[in-house]
Amino acid sequence: MRILLILCLAFPFTSSAKMKSVDDYIEQYKYLSCSGIKNKRTDIDKKYIMASKQKKKRMKRQISALKKLKKANSCKNK
């Protein structure tokens, strides 16, 4: 029984069903103003450097969603 418990804890339970798509992030961030989009992007860029591969994939989807929202809201580049 202990061996089974140790094996279960050794392998992380990750599911692609829980992963958000770019469209999910667009829905999540759609109420941000232009300055909010810029601040969120800056925050993600700071965390990106030290993130694991899996987190980097998620952050890339977040960045893509923020780019699409920025373009849709006609935010100026400053």
N, C-alpha and C positions, 0 to 999 in steps of 0.2 A: 504494500500500500504506500509506503514512504517513497519507494522508487517511482511509482506512478505520479505521486505528487511532485516530486523533484523534476521529473520530465515535463510535467505540465507547466511548471514555473520557469523552466529553462527555455522553452520556446514561446516567444511572444505571440499573442493572439491578435493578429492584424487581419482585417478584412477589407477587400476592395469595396464592399457594399457601404462601408462607413465613410469612404473617401468622398470629399466634396468635389464637384466639378466646377469649372469656371462659372457656369451659369448659377450655381448655388452661391458662389461668392459674390456674384453680381447682385443677386437678390439680397444678400446680407449687407452689402455696402451701398445699396442704391440710394439711401437717404443721406449720405455724406455730402457735405459741401465741397467745393474745390479745394479749400484749405484743409479740410478733413481728409480728402483723398491724398493730398500731398503729404500730410503728416503720417498717414498710415503707410504710405510707400516708403518714407524715410525710416520708419520704425522697422518695417520688414527688411529693408536693405541693411540695417545695422545688425539684425539678428541672423541674416543669411550667412555671414562669414563663418560662424561657429556651429551651424546647424548640421545635422546628420543628412545622409542622402535622402532619406524618406521625407524629412522635414523640408529639405530644399525643393523637392518635387511639389509639395503642398504650397510652399511659398511662391514658386513659379506660377502656379495656378492663381494665387491671390494677386500677384503682380499683373498677370494678364487681365484679370477682372478689373483691377484698378485702372489699367491703361484704357480698356474699353469704356469704362465709366467716365474717365477724364475726356475722352474723345466725344462721347455722347453728350456730356454737359458743356462742351466747348470751353473747357478750362484753358487758360493761357499758361504757357510755359514761362516760369520765372526762376 
